[in-house]
Amino acid sequence: MQIMSEKGAAGGGLRERKKRATRAALAEAAVRLAAEHGAEKVTVEAISAAAGVSVRTFFNYFDTRDDAFVVIDADAGARMRQAVLDAPAALSPLEALREAMVAELAEAEQQHELWRLHAQVLHASPHLLVRSLGAHMADETELAEAIAARIRAGGRPATASVPGAVPGPGSDEERRKALDLYPRLLAAVAGTAVRTSVEHWYARQEEGAFLDVFQEVFALLAAGLPAPPAPPA
């Protein structure tokens, strides 16, 4: 399952870059309008006008109006999975995943205001939050499959020719059941690490940069989550 359809598949040519830019503009317009007026009051016509495209163009990228509110960057998951597969052999699965996520989070940090509005929109509309959680679970399954493919490659950078490097057949539930415990756990822990880092950083922004907090979270995970020293009496 993907909330974004295959219309949103990533590509590298000029035409594909323009398509990704249009999709991103539509998603941003949808989020900003929903943050201002409420998602239920925002129409496809308003989103299209704000992005400077036609309604017909809107439906080239999204199957329904609600899809535009759910995912800001439809290609982020694919980029992250590919980075995990292509990471140097010397990196452990945890290290490969950390580096892949750092690259994506560095980009997201540049748009932290938009991501904040996105979270606001989702929490104000329970049905959109449910759809977002469904998209997150699908991405988590695909990330776990990429981690599993890297492990099966024996430390060598994996490619799409490695079994499991790309999403396999079957339902989300069937694919999750086919995964071993380690890749499932690592993909789930990574999602929790991002959420925890974001929440901690928002509460203490004056103490440092978001990526520093994220790196600290992964350092604690790599160390086995040792208990912090007791504060002085």
N, C-alpha and C positions, 0 to 999 in steps of 0.2 A: 504493500500500500504506500502510495505517496500522495499527499494532499495536492502537491503540484503534479500535473500530468507529464507525460513524456514530451509534451510540447516545450517543457522547460529544460530539456537535456542540455548539458554544457557542450560547447564547441570552441574552437580556437580561431576561426576565421573572422574577418571584418564583419561579415553579415551576422555571425553568431554573437559577436560582441555588441553589435547594435541591438540585437534582439534581447540580450541580457540587460542592456541599459534601459530599454523600453519597459521590460518586466519590472526592473528595480524601481523605475519612476512611477509605475502604476501602484506597486506595493507601498511605496513611500507616501504617495498621494492618498491612498486608502487609509493608512494609519493616521496620518495627520488630520484628515477630515473626521475620522472616527473619534480621535482624541478630543476634537473641538465640539463635535455635534452629537456624538454617540453613534455606534456602528449601525444601529437599526434605522437611523435617519439618513444614512449616506446611500446614495444611489450609484449604479454603474455609470450613469450619465455624468454625475458629478465627479467621480473618480477619473473618468476618461478626460473630461474637460480640464481638470487640474493637472493631468499629466501631458496634456496637449496632443491627445490622440483620439481616434474615433471609438465609438462603442464596439464596432466590429473588430477593431484592433484589440480591445480589451479581451474579447472572447477568443482571440488567438492565443492568449497566454493563461487565461483562467477559465475554468468550466462554469463557475458560479461566482456571484459577488463575494460571498463569504471567503472564498479561497484567497482573495487578495489581502485579507486581514491576517491570515494565519502565519505565513512565512515571509520574512523580509528578504532573505537571500536564499533562493531555491537551490543554488549551486554549491553552497558552503559544505554540505555533507559529502558531495562527490569529491570536492577538492581535498577534504580532510582524509577521506578513505584512500585517495590516490597517494597522498603524502605519506600515509602509513605504509602503503605497499612499496613505495619508492625509497623509503628511508635507508640510510647506510646500514650495512649488515652488523656493524659494531654496536648499534643501539639495541637495547632490550625492547620488548613490546611496549613497556611503560614509557621508556624514553622516546621511542618513535611516535607514540601517541601524543606525548607532551609537546614535542616539537611541532607536530602537525596542528595541534590546537593553538599553540602560541601564535603561529602564523595567521590563523583565522581570527583570533581574538585581537591581534594587533590592528587588523582591519576594522573589526567591529568597534573597537575603542574609539576610532575616529568618528563614529556615528552614535556615540553613547546616548545623545539626546533622543534620537529616533528609536533606539532600542528601549529606552525608558518609556516613551510614549506607547510603544508596541506592548510592553508589559501592562501598562495602564489600560489599554484597549481590551486586552484579553481578560484581565481580571474584572472588568466592568461588564463583560458579556460571557456568561458561563458556557454557552454553547460554542463560542469561539475558543474558549480555554480548553474544552474537551477535544475539539478538533486539533488544537495545537499539541495537546498531550499525545493524541494519536499519531501525529506527524513525528513527534519526538521519539516515540517508541519504534516507529518504522526506521528512522535514522539510526537509532541505537542498535537495532538488529543488523542493519547493513554495516555499521562500523564494527560490530562484533565479528561479522563474516570476514571483513578485511583483516582484522587482527588474527583470526584463525588461519586465513590464507598465508599471512606472513609467517606464522609459526610453522605451518606445513612446508613452507619454502626453505626451512632449515637455516634461517638467518640471512639468506640471500634476499635482496630486494625482490618482492613479488611483482607479478604482472597480471594482466587480465587473463592470461593463459593458465594461470594457476587455479585449480579448482577452488571455487568459493571466493575468488577475488572480486567477482561481480555478483550482485544479488541472484540467488538461485531460484528455482521454480518453487511453487507451493505458496500457501498462505503465510502471513506473518507468524501465526502461531506455530505452524509446522516448521518453519525455518528456525524459530527460536528453540524449539525442542531438539532440532538437529545439531545445535551448537554445543560445544563442550563448556564446562563451567568457567574456565579461566577467561576466554574471550568475552563471554557474557558479563562476567563480573567486572572486567577491566573497562568495557564500554559503559557499563552502568556507573561505575565509580567515577569515570571521567566526566559524565554528565553532572553528577553530584558535586564534583570538584569545581566545575564552572559556576554552578548555582551558588555554592558556598562562597567562592571567591567574590562573585558579584555582590552578594548581600553584605559581606564583611567590608568590602571596599566602599560601598555606598555609605555605610555607617561611619567610616573613618577615612574619608577621602583626603583629609589633610595630612595623613600619616605616610602616604606614599602612592606610587603608581599602581594601577590595577594589575598590570602584567607582573609586577614584583610580588603582589599578593598571590597570584596564580602560580608563579614559580615556587613560592614558599609552600603552597598547598601540595604541589607534586613532590617537593623535597621531603615533606613529612610522610607522604604515601610511600615514596621510595625507601625511606628509613624504617618503614614498618609501623608508623604512627607511635613513636615512643612518647611516653608521658612527659609533659613539660616539668622542669624543676619546680619544686615548691617555692612559693614566694618567701622572702626573708621574714622572719618573725618580727 
